[in-house]
Amino acid sequence: MDENGDQLGVMSGQDANRLAQSKGLDLVKINATTKPPVCKIMDYGKFKFDAVKREKELRKTQKSSELREMRLSMNIDKHDLETKARQTVKLLQAGDKVKVSIRMKGREQAHSKLGVGVMDDFFAMCEEVSEVDVKPHTEGRNIFMMLKPKKIEKPTKGGGKSSQPKVQKVQDTTNNSSQNLGAKLKSVVNQEESNKDKEQIKADAQSQQ
Protein backbone atom coordinates (compact mmCIF):
# COMPACT_ATOMS: atom_id res chain seq x y z
CA MET A 1 0.00 0.00 0.00
CA ASP A 2 1.09 3.58 -0.57
CA GLU A 3 1.56 6.43 1.94
CA ASN A 4 -2.19 7.16 1.84
CA GLY A 5 -3.18 3.57 2.66
CA ASP A 6 -4.34 2.76 -0.89
CA GLN A 7 -3.70 -0.78 -2.11
CA LEU A 8 -1.14 -1.03 -4.93
CA GLY A 9 -1.52 -4.73 -5.57
CA VAL A 10 1.14 -7.43 -5.71
CA MET A 11 4.54 -6.38 -7.07
CA SER A 12 8.16 -7.39 -6.74
CA GLY A 13 10.38 -6.03 -4.03
CA GLN A 14 12.51 -4.19 -6.57
CA ASP A 15 9.51 -2.44 -8.10
CA ALA A 16 8.17 -1.50 -4.67
CA ASN A 17 11.55 -0.08 -3.62
CA ARG A 18 11.84 1.96 -6.82
CA LEU A 19 8.35 3.38 -6.27
CA ALA A 20 9.16 4.34 -2.67
CA GLN A 21 12.46 5.97 -3.69
CA SER A 22 10.75 7.94 -6.45
CA LYS A 23 8.57 9.53 -3.73
CA GLY A 24 11.46 10.09 -1.34
CA LEU A 25 9.96 7.59 1.14
CA ASP A 26 10.79 4.18 2.64
CA LEU A 27 9.40 0.72 2.00
CA VAL A 28 8.45 -0.82 5.37
CA LYS A 29 7.37 -4.42 5.90
CA ILE A 30 4.35 -4.33 8.27
CA ASN A 31 3.32 -8.00 8.12
CA ALA A 32 5.97 -10.55 7.28
CA THR A 33 3.84 -13.62 8.03
CA THR A 34 1.58 -13.35 5.00
CA LYS A 35 2.44 -14.56 1.50
CA PRO A 36 3.34 -12.29 -0.13
CA PRO A 37 4.35 -10.06 2.84
CA VAL A 38 2.44 -6.79 3.29
CA CYS A 39 4.53 -3.64 2.85
CA LYS A 40 3.76 0.05 3.07
CA ILE A 41 5.40 3.12 1.60
CA MET A 42 5.95 5.71 4.34
CA ASP A 43 8.32 8.15 5.97
CA TYR A 44 9.82 5.75 8.48
CA GLY A 45 11.67 8.47 10.42
CA LYS A 46 8.44 10.43 10.94
CA PHE A 47 6.61 7.22 11.84
CA LYS A 48 9.13 6.45 14.61
CA PHE A 49 9.01 10.05 15.89
CA ASP A 50 5.21 10.00 16.09
CA ALA A 51 5.24 6.63 17.87
CA VAL A 52 7.65 7.88 20.55
CA LYS A 53 5.60 11.07 20.97
CA ARG A 54 2.36 9.09 21.44
CA GLU A 55 4.04 6.87 24.02
CA LYS A 56 5.23 9.88 26.03
CA GLU A 57 1.76 11.44 25.99
CA LEU A 58 0.25 8.15 27.14
CA ARG A 59 2.68 7.97 30.06
CA LYS A 60 1.69 11.48 31.14
CA THR A 61 -2.00 10.60 31.25
CA GLN A 62 -1.47 7.29 33.04
CA LYS A 63 -0.29 7.45 36.65
CA SER A 64 0.99 4.13 37.92
CA SER A 65 -0.34 3.10 41.31
CA GLU A 66 2.26 3.03 44.08
CA LEU A 67 2.28 1.05 47.30
CA ARG A 68 2.60 3.33 50.33
CA GLU A 69 2.93 2.35 53.99
CA MET A 70 1.36 3.87 57.09
CA ARG A 71 2.68 2.71 60.47
CA LEU A 72 0.54 2.71 63.59
CA SER A 73 1.16 1.54 67.15
CA MET A 74 -0.83 -0.48 69.68
CA ASN A 75 -1.21 2.47 72.08
CA ILE A 76 -1.69 5.26 69.53
CA ASP A 77 -4.00 7.99 70.79
CA LYS A 78 -7.12 9.08 68.93
CA HIS A 79 -5.68 12.39 67.68
CA ASP A 80 -2.60 10.73 66.12
CA LEU A 81 -4.82 8.05 64.58
CA GLU A 82 -6.99 10.71 62.94
CA THR A 83 -3.91 12.57 61.67
CA LYS A 84 -2.53 9.41 60.02
CA ALA A 85 -5.98 8.66 58.63
CA ARG A 86 -6.09 12.07 56.90
CA GLN A 87 -2.67 11.40 55.36
CA THR A 88 -3.86 7.98 54.18
CA VAL A 89 -7.01 9.48 52.62
CA LYS A 90 -4.82 11.79 50.51
CA LEU A 91 -2.72 8.84 49.30
CA LEU A 92 -5.82 6.84 48.42
CA GLN A 93 -7.34 9.80 46.56
CA ALA A 94 -4.11 9.99 44.54
CA GLY A 95 -4.72 6.39 43.43
CA ASP A 96 -2.17 4.64 45.64
CA LYS A 97 -2.62 1.52 47.71
CA VAL A 98 -1.71 1.83 51.40
CA LYS A 99 -0.20 -0.91 53.55
CA VAL A 100 -1.11 -0.28 57.20
CA SER A 101 1.17 -1.94 59.75
CA ILE A 102 1.63 -2.27 63.50
CA ARG A 103 4.81 -3.71 65.04
CA MET A 104 4.09 -5.28 68.41
CA LYS A 105 6.63 -4.89 71.21
CA GLY A 106 7.21 -7.18 74.17
CA ARG A 107 4.00 -8.31 75.83
CA GLU A 108 1.90 -6.61 73.16
CA GLN A 109 2.31 -9.82 71.13
CA ALA A 110 0.03 -11.63 73.57
CA HIS A 111 -2.76 -9.12 72.87
CA SER A 112 -2.78 -8.87 69.08
CA LYS A 113 -6.60 -8.52 69.11
CA LEU A 114 -6.15 -5.00 70.48
CA GLY A 115 -3.97 -4.19 67.45
CA VAL A 116 -6.64 -5.54 65.11
CA GLY A 117 -9.05 -3.20 66.90
CA VAL A 118 -6.78 -0.27 66.03
CA MET A 119 -6.83 -1.41 62.39
CA ASP A 120 -10.63 -1.58 62.37
CA ASP A 121 -10.92 1.94 63.83
CA PHE A 122 -8.38 3.23 61.31
CA PHE A 123 -10.30 1.76 58.38
CA ALA A 124 -13.54 3.31 59.69
CA MET A 125 -11.87 6.73 59.38
CA CYS A 126 -10.84 6.05 55.77
CA GLU A 127 -13.84 3.99 54.70
CA GLU A 128 -15.38 6.70 52.52
CA VAL A 129 -12.49 6.55 50.03
CA SER A 130 -11.11 3.05 50.56
CA GLU A 131 -11.81 -0.66 50.44
CA VAL A 132 -10.03 -3.42 52.35
CA ASP A 133 -7.81 -5.27 49.88
CA VAL A 134 -6.24 -7.50 52.56
CA LYS A 135 -7.94 -7.89 55.95
CA PRO A 136 -5.96 -7.26 59.16
CA HIS A 137 -3.81 -10.30 59.96
CA THR A 138 -0.83 -11.13 62.13
CA GLU A 139 2.56 -12.13 60.74
CA GLY A 140 5.07 -12.75 63.51
CA ARG A 141 5.44 -9.51 65.48
CA ASN A 142 3.53 -7.47 62.90
CA ILE A 143 -0.11 -6.81 62.05
CA PHE A 144 -0.86 -5.87 58.43
CA MET A 145 -3.82 -4.53 56.49
CA MET A 146 -3.99 -3.39 52.85
CA LEU A 147 -6.29 -0.60 51.66
CA LYS A 148 -7.07 0.26 48.05
CA PRO A 149 -8.85 3.29 46.55
CA LYS A 150 -12.62 3.14 46.13
CA LYS A 151 -14.36 4.81 43.23
CA ILE A 152 -16.37 7.79 44.44
CA GLU A 153 -19.45 8.94 42.57
CA LYS A 154 -19.22 12.50 41.34
CA PRO A 155 -21.87 14.89 42.69
CA THR A 156 -24.78 15.71 40.39
CA LYS A 157 -25.39 19.22 39.10
CA GLY A 158 -28.27 19.65 41.52
CA GLY A 159 -26.11 18.87 44.54
CA GLY A 160 -25.42 15.56 46.19
CA LYS A 161 -22.48 14.28 48.17
CA SER A 162 -19.25 16.19 48.28
CA SER A 163 -16.42 14.92 46.10
CA GLN A 164 -13.95 15.74 48.86
CA PRO A 165 -14.61 13.13 51.55
CA LYS A 166 -13.55 13.91 55.07
CA VAL A 167 -11.93 11.62 57.56
CA GLN A 168 -14.62 9.95 59.60
CA LYS A 169 -14.23 10.04 63.37
CA VAL A 170 -15.01 6.87 65.24
CA GLN A 171 -17.98 7.47 67.50
CA ASP A 172 -17.35 6.79 71.17
CA THR A 173 -20.76 5.07 71.48
CA THR A 174 -19.77 2.36 69.02
CA ASN A 175 -16.06 1.70 69.50
CA ASN A 176 -13.62 3.38 71.86
CA SER A 177 -10.76 0.92 71.46
CA SER A 178 -8.47 3.38 69.66
CA GLN A 179 -8.89 5.95 72.44
CA ASN A 180 -8.40 3.58 75.36
CA LEU A 181 -6.05 0.98 73.87
CA GLY A 182 -3.08 2.17 75.89
CA ALA A 183 -5.08 1.96 79.12
CA LYS A 184 -6.48 -1.49 78.23
CA LEU A 185 -3.05 -2.89 77.38
CA LYS A 186 -1.52 -1.42 80.53
CA SER A 187 -4.36 -2.86 82.63
CA VAL A 188 -3.88 -6.33 81.16
CA VAL A 189 -0.12 -6.25 81.72
CA ASN A 190 -0.56 -4.98 85.31
CA GLN A 191 -3.05 -7.78 86.00
CA GLU A 192 -0.55 -10.35 84.74
CA GLU A 193 2.16 -8.92 86.97
CA SER A 194 -0.22 -8.85 89.97
CA ASN A 195 -1.11 -12.52 89.45
CA LYS A 196 2.56 -13.43 89.27
CA ASP A 197 3.25 -11.55 92.51
CA LYS A 198 0.40 -13.38 94.27
CA GLU A 199 1.72 -16.73 93.08
CA GLN A 200 5.22 -15.85 94.30
CA ILE A 201 3.90 -14.81 97.77
CA LYS A 202 1.95 -18.05 98.04
CA ALA A 203 4.99 -20.08 97.03
CA ASP A 204 7.16 -18.29 99.63
CA ALA A 205 4.57 -18.93 102.34
CA GLN A 206 4.43 -22.63 101.53
CA SER A 207 8.23 -22.92 101.61
CA GLN A 208 8.34 -21.40 105.11
CA GLN A 209 5.82 -23.87 106.56
QUIKA-V280888 format. One record per helix or strand of 3 or more residues. SS is the DSSP state (H for helix, E for strand). FROM is the first residue (numbers start at 1). LEN is the number of residues. Records with the same first field share a line. If there is no record, write none. Layout:
SS = FROM-LEN / FROM-LEN
This chain:
H = 13-10 / 44-18 / 78-16 / 106-21 / 177-32
E = 26-6 / 38-5 / 67-6 / 97-7 / 130-10 / 142-8
